[in-house]
Amino acid sequence: MMQSAVKNLFLLVAAVTISGTNAFLSSTKCHATTTTTTTSTSLHLAPASKVHILPTESEVTSTVHSIVSSSAKSAIEARGHFALAIPGGSVLKILSSIDEPDWDVGKMTVAFVNHKCVPIDNVKTAIEAQARAKFLNRWGVDDDAVISLGGSSDGEKEASEYEAKLKSLPESVLPRDGDGFPIFDLALVGVGDDGHIGSLYPHRDEIDVVDGPWVIPAFQKDPPSISLTLPVMQRAKRTVISAAGQSEKYPNGKAGAMRLAIGEEDITPKEFPASALRECAVWILDEPNGSELGMGLSSKEKAVAGV
């Protein structure tokens, strides 16, 4: 009992305000708005309230399509622009199956949740090159609408320059909250089997960076990567994590990872970074990937509505 109480106290104390003052918080303040005066980044685990298990992989894909479309249209109607952050991996496959966007791509800016520090035209390793080949070029997205890395292998330099590029965008393109953090209209975030989000990996210091930087270098692998920091992922108007599909080797896909990210009480973001998005994200899973959560099926309509 004493160990449990100490652990719970530690998780609560780990909620850190961006102004640099430690505070006890009852919940993470996700999805900030430009009218926010004080926003906090939390490393404690609040319950996940927006988890949607759908019957099939195709329904997950269709739902993400609808969320991208509705987020884009809403942002363009509200302020004339749509700011989208994307990762690599399966999310690129989902986006590539959007044949023709039903929003004005001329009013869209695309940034990367994470990206290897490699030449940006290398289709084998560069998320940007893959995204351009799979859908950005076909959609007619202008080159200057994609926030690119410099293409070097210098993680520190690439992270610093990428943050500067984001900060150079006017607030009409990329709004800020009251603490100066960016507010993407939509952040699509991938989760690895080990719980990493972006390039924030377990048991590394990058997950602890919550006091100012927007972009950091990550040296888990060689070459290094850049990654949006946790507060940036948490503050998007909508953060979406999807998991669908399976294989002969993994018949339930990422069911174990989804259980740890969404439902496991005895875990910390340091151990499993995806759990730090537990409260903030809309989680959209097919039935196999949600099989360890003990939840019933939801609907596309509820998932798109974000409830």
N, C-alpha and C positions, 0 to 999 in steps of 0.2 A: 504493500500500500504506500509506504513512504517513497519507494523508488518511483512508483507511478506518479505520485503527487509532484515530486521533484522534476520529473520529465515534463509533465504538463506545464509546470511553472516555467521551465526553460523555453518551451515552445512559445509561451505567451510573451515572455521577455524578449524573444527574438524578433518581435514585431518592431520594426525600426522606422521612425519617421524620416522623411527625406531631409528635413531641416537639421538632422543630426542628433535629435533628442530622443532617447529611448522612451517608449510609452507602452502602457498596457492597453491592448486593443481587443475589443470583443469580436471584431470581424475585419477582413480585408476590405479596403475601399477600392473595388474594381471599377472598371469602365468609367473613368473620370470624364468630366466635361470641362469645357473652357472656362466655366464659371467657378470651378473649384478653387478655393483659396488655400486649403491645406489638404494634401492627399498623402496617405501612408502606404508604404509597401510592407507587406506582412510575410513572414516566414513561418507563421503558425498555421495549423490546418483547420480551416472551417469546413463544414460539411459541403459536399457537392449537391447542388440543388437543380442543376440543369443537365441531367443525364438522359439520353434518349437512345433506346435500343430498338432498332428497326429490323424487320425480318431478313433482308437480303443486302448484299453488297451494292447492288444496283440502286436500291432505295437510299442507301447512304450517299452514293455519288450524286443522285438526283437532288437530294436534300442540300448537299454542299453547294451544288450549282445554284439552287434557289436562294441560298443565303448570300452567296457572292453577288448575285443579281440584285436582290433586295437591298443589300448594304450599299452597293454602288448607286442605285437609283435614289435612295434616301439621302446619301451624302451629296450627290450632285444637285438634288433639289434644294437641300438645306443651305449649301454654301458654294455650289458650283464646281466641286472637285471630289474625287474619291481617292483615298490613300490606302493602299493595299500592301501588306507584308506577307511574303510567302517563303516557305522552306523548300527543300528538295524532296526527293523520295516519292512516296505514293501520292502526295498532294499534287505534284506535277502531272501525274497520270490523271487525276480527277479533273484538273483544270484543262488538260488537253482534250478532254471529251466534251467541252463546251464548243460547239461548232462555230457559232456566231454570237458574240455578246449582244444582249438586248439593252445595253447601256452605252453611253458615249465614251469610247475608249480614249478619245482625245482629251477627256477631262479626268484622266486617271494617272496616278503615279505609283510605280511598283518599286518596293524595296525588299530586301532579303532579311528574313529572320536570322539566318546564318549563311555563311558561304566560305568555302575553302579559299585560302590565299594562293590562288593559282591563276594562270592566264585566263582571262574571262571568255576567250573564244575556244577553250578546250572542252569539247562536248563530252568527253569522258569524265571530267572531274569538276567542271564549273557549272553550278546551278544556273547561272545566267544563260550560258550557251545552251543548256538543255531546255530552259524555259522558252528561249527565243525559237529554238528549232521545233518544239512541241506545240506552242500556241501563241506566243507573243507576236511573232512575225505574221502569222496567219490572221491574227486579230487586227493587225494594222497599228500596233502600239509603236509610237515614235521612239527612236533611240534615246532621246533626251528625257523621255518619261520613265526610264528605268535607271535607278540609282546604282551605278556600277562601282565595283572595286577598281583599284589601280592595276591589278594583275601581278603584283610581286608576291614573294614568299615571306615578306616581313610582316608578321602579325601585328606588332605594335603600330607600325606605320599605317597599315591598311585600316586598322580599327580607328585610329585617330582621324585619318582622312575621310573615312566613311561617316563618322559622326559629324565631321565638319560639313560634309555634303548635305546630310539630313538637316542640320541646323541652318543651312543657307536657304532652305525652302521657306517661303513665306507661310504665315499661319493660315492663310486661305487655302493652301495646299496641304500642309501638315500642322494641324492645330497643336497647341500646348496646353497643359493644365496649369494650375496655380503654382506648381513647383518647377515649372519649366520643362517637364517631360513631354515627349510627343504623344499624341493620341491618334493612332491609326484607326481608320474607320473599320477595318477588318484585319485581324492577324490570324492567319492559318498556321497552326503550330503542329509539328510532328513530334511524336514520342517514340523513343527507342525502347528496345526490350529492357535496357538497363535503367530506363526512366529519364534519359537525357532529353532536354527540350532545347531547340536551337543547338548551340554548342556548349550548353551548360550541363556538364557531366557530373555524376555522383562523386562525392568525397573530394571535390576540388573547390578552390576558393572562388571561382567565377560565380557560383550561385549566391555567394554572400555579398556581391557588389550591388548595393541598393541605395547608395548615397550620392548619386549624381550622374555618373556616366550613362550614356545611351547605348554605346557600343563598346565592347571589350574584345581583346584578343583571347583566344582559347588555345592552349597548347597540349591538349589531350593527345593529338595526333600530329604527324609530320607529313605534309606541311600543316601549319596551324590554320585556324579558322578565325573568322570574326563572328560575333553573335550579339544580337540585341540583349540587353540586360533584363533581368526578371521584372523590374518595375515597368519597363516599356511593354513587355508582353502582358502584364496584368492590367495596364491602363487602356488598352485598345477598347474602342466602343463595343467591339465584339471580338472575342477570342474563341476560335473554334478548333477543336481537336477531333479528328475522325479516325476510326480504326475499322477496317473491313477487309474481308478476304482471308483465305487460309490456304494451306498447302498440305501435301501428304506428310511432310515432316512436322508441320505445325497445324494440326486440324482445327484448332481453336484460335488461330492467329495470335494476337497479342492479348489474349484473355488474362493471362497472369499479370502482365504489365498494367492493364486497365484496372484490375482489382487493386493493385498496390497504389496506383495513382488516385483512384476514386474512393475506394472503400476501406483500405487498411488503416486502422487507427494507430497502430504501433510502428509508425514510420515517420521520418522527418524529410523535409526537402533536401537536406544534405545527403541523405541516403538515396532518395528517389526524387529528383528535381521536379518531375511532372506533378507531384502532389502539391507543389506551391501554386499551381493553377486550378486546384480542385474547386474552389468557390467561383473563380473568375470565368472559367471556360464553359462553353456549351460543348458537351461531349456527345458525339454521334457515333454509335457503334452498330455493327450488324450483330445478329443473334449469336454467332460463335464467339465473337470478340467480347461480347457482354455476358458470356455464359457463367462467369464466376462471381457475378455481382448479385445474383439472387433477385433480379428485378424483372418485372413484366415488360411487355412490348409497349412502345410509345407510338407516335405518329409523325409523319413528315411535317404536318401542319404545326404541331407543338414545337418541334425542333426549329423550324424556320422562325417561329414567333419568339424563340429563345426562352421558353417557360419550362 
